[in-house]
Amino acid sequence: MAGIHALDRLIGNDYPDLATDAEVRAFEQVPYADRVAAESTYDAIKLGAARNPDGAAIQFLQNADPADTPLVVTYRDFIARVTQAANMFHALGVEKGDVISFMLPLVPDAFVTLFGAEAAGIANPVNPLLEPHQIVEILEAANTTILVALGPMPGTDIWQKVEQVRKHLKHLKAIVQVGPGDPANGIHSFAKLIETQPSDRLVASHHQELRLERRHELRPRAVIGSRDRSEQVP
């Protein structure tokens, strides 16, 4: 029977007190692989979803008004969509070690993109409030192969920045728009593309290799801060 913590195989039904140095040392001496049930963020979400599949993974206020009824995404639906996102990135050509960068506000598909990207390759969230030349520098430093971004929308200039930076990205394989897409200009629609993917399994053969690597490795993410730079992106 599972204990109180979905990711800890050993603590049972009560959290440890860790009241003394000796208790902390004893806790830390257990190897990571023996204690932690998940070998990736994807595994961790699956374990949580199995415990409470109908629970609310995300509650989203579409108009940022607390009086509104939130859009609720259950854990069952969330892990299914994360799986589809990982498979979507694989279908777009993502291989082991490839970077999926994204420029999104805190909408549900931002979290789907984050964890789907981590399951397929390396996730690189980028602050869309940065200037275009800074965004180019981050995306190029990361060797971005897939870029996911919010489409044209009143009140935000994310898509205008994408149009400015895309021609400077040497490793880019595809752009995925959270919006209608523009197939004539090589822009995929996130919603249309993701729905064609299986939601019950990961199709990429390299996922097991990624899980084993990440048991002992933390991958740094790009710094999201801004710097005073004079160069400009046309």
Solvent accessible surface area in square Angstrom, and as a share of the most:
residue,aa,sasa,rsa
1,M,237,1.06
2,A,68,0.53
3,G,17,0.16
4,I,71,0.36
5,H,71,0.32
6,A,31,0.24
7,L,51,0.25
8,D,18,0.09
9,R,133,0.48
10,L,94,0.47
11,I,30,0.15
12,G,34,0.33
13,N,107,0.55
14,D,110,0.57
15,Y,128,0.49
16,P,55,0.35
17,D,124,0.64
18,L,71,0.35
19,A,84,0.65
20,T,71,0.41
21,D,104,0.54
22,A,61,0.47
23,E,73,0.33
24,V,52,0.30
25,R,136,0.50
26,A,61,0.47
27,F,62,0.26
28,E,123,0.55
29,Q,140,0.62
30,V,43,0.25
31,P,78,0.49
32,Y,112,0.42
33,A,35,0.27
34,D,77,0.40
35,R,27,0.10
36,V,32,0.18
37,A,30,0.24
38,A,7,0.05
39,E,30,0.14
40,S,17,0.11
41,T,58,0.34
42,Y,13,0.05
43,D,21,0.11
44,A,27,0.21
45,I,26,0.13
46,K,100,0.42
47,L,61,0.30
48,G,26,0.25
49,A,7,0.05
50,A,82,0.64
51,R,109,0.40
52,N,81,0.41
53,P,42,0.27
54,D,100,0.52
55,G,13,0.12
56,A,45,0.35
57,A,31,0.24
58,I,27,0.14
59,Q,119,0.53
60,F,43,0.18
61,L,60,0.30
62,Q,122,0.54
63,N,118,0.60
64,A,88,0.68
65,D,58,0.30
66,P,118,0.74
67,A,91,0.71
68,D,49,0.25
69,T,123,0.72
70,P,43,0.27
71,L,80,0.40
72,V,75,0.43
73,V,26,0.15
74,T,33,0.19
75,Y,71,0.27
76,R,120,0.44
77,D,80,0.41
78,F,13,0.05
79,I,25,0.13
80,A,29,0.22
81,R,58,0.21
82,V,0,0.00
83,T,2,0.01
84,Q,22,0.10
85,A,0,0.00
86,A,4,0.03
87,N,1,0.01
88,M,0,0.00
89,F,0,0.00
90,H,65,0.29
91,A,67,0.52
92,L,30,0.15
93,G,30,0.29
94,V,0,0.00
95,E,112,0.50
96,K,90,0.38
97,G,37,0.35
98,D,28,0.14
99,V,14,0.08
100,I,0,0.00
101,S,0,0.00
102,F,14,0.06
103,M,0,0.00
104,L,16,0.08
105,P,50,0.31
106,L,139,0.69
107,V,33,0.19
108,P,21,0.13
109,D,26,0.14
110,A,6,0.05
111,F,72,0.30
112,V,4,0.02
113,T,0,0.00
114,L,29,0.14
115,F,47,0.20
116,G,0,0.00
117,A,0,0.00
118,E,23,0.10
119,A,3,0.02
120,A,2,0.02
121,G,0,0.00
122,I,33,0.17
123,A,7,0.05
124,N,6,0.03
125,P,33,0.21
126,V,7,0.04
127,N,46,0.24
128,P,22,0.14
129,L,146,0.73
130,L,9,0.04
131,E,95,0.42
132,P,18,0.11
133,H,15,0.07
134,Q,17,0.08
135,I,0,0.00
136,V,22,0.12
137,E,55,0.24
138,I,21,0.11
139,L,0,0.00
140,E,37,0.17
141,A,85,0.66
142,A,25,0.19
143,N,79,0.41
144,T,1,0.00
145,T,11,0.06
146,I,0,0.00
147,L,0,0.00
148,V,0,0.00
149,A,0,0.00
150,L,11,0.05
151,G,3,0.03
152,P,88,0.55
153,M,105,0.47
154,P,133,0.83
155,G,93,0.89
156,T,39,0.23
157,D,66,0.34
158,I,9,0.05
159,W,20,0.07
160,Q,96,0.43
161,K,16,0.07
162,V,0,0.00
163,E,96,0.43
164,Q,64,0.28
165,V,0,0.00
166,R,85,0.31
167,K,141,0.60
168,H,59,0.27
169,L,13,0.07
170,K,167,0.71
171,H,87,0.39
172,L,44,0.22
173,K,105,0.45
174,A,11,0.08
175,I,3,0.01
176,V,0,0.00
177,Q,6,0.03
178,V,26,0.15
179,G,30,0.28
180,P,99,0.63
181,G,16,0.15
182,D,52,0.27
183,P,119,0.75
184,A,99,0.77
185,N,90,0.46
186,G,44,0.43
187,I,5,0.03
188,H,66,0.29
189,S,11,0.07
190,F,2,0.01
191,A,53,0.41
192,K,145,0.61
193,L,40,0.20
194,I,0,0.00
195,E,108,0.48
196,T,99,0.58
197,Q,30,0.13
198,P,38,0.24
199,S,50,0.32
200,D,114,0.59
201,R,134,0.49
202,L,38,0.19
203,V,63,0.36
204,A,14,0.10
205,S,105,0.68
206,H,19,0.09
207,H,17,0.07
208,Q,85,0.38
209,E,83,0.37
210,L,1,0.01
211,R,62,0.23
212,L,87,0.43
213,E,60,0.27
214,R,43,0.16
215,R,62,0.23
216,H,148,0.66
217,E,72,0.32
218,L,173,0.86
219,R,77,0.28
220,P,126,0.79
221,R,125,0.46
222,A,31,0.24
223,V,126,0.72
224,I,64,0.32
225,G,49,0.47
226,S,82,0.53
227,R,146,0.53
228,D,147,0.76
229,R,92,0.34
230,S,105,0.68
231,E,80,0.36
232,Q,135,0.60
233,V,21,0.12
234,P,113,0.71
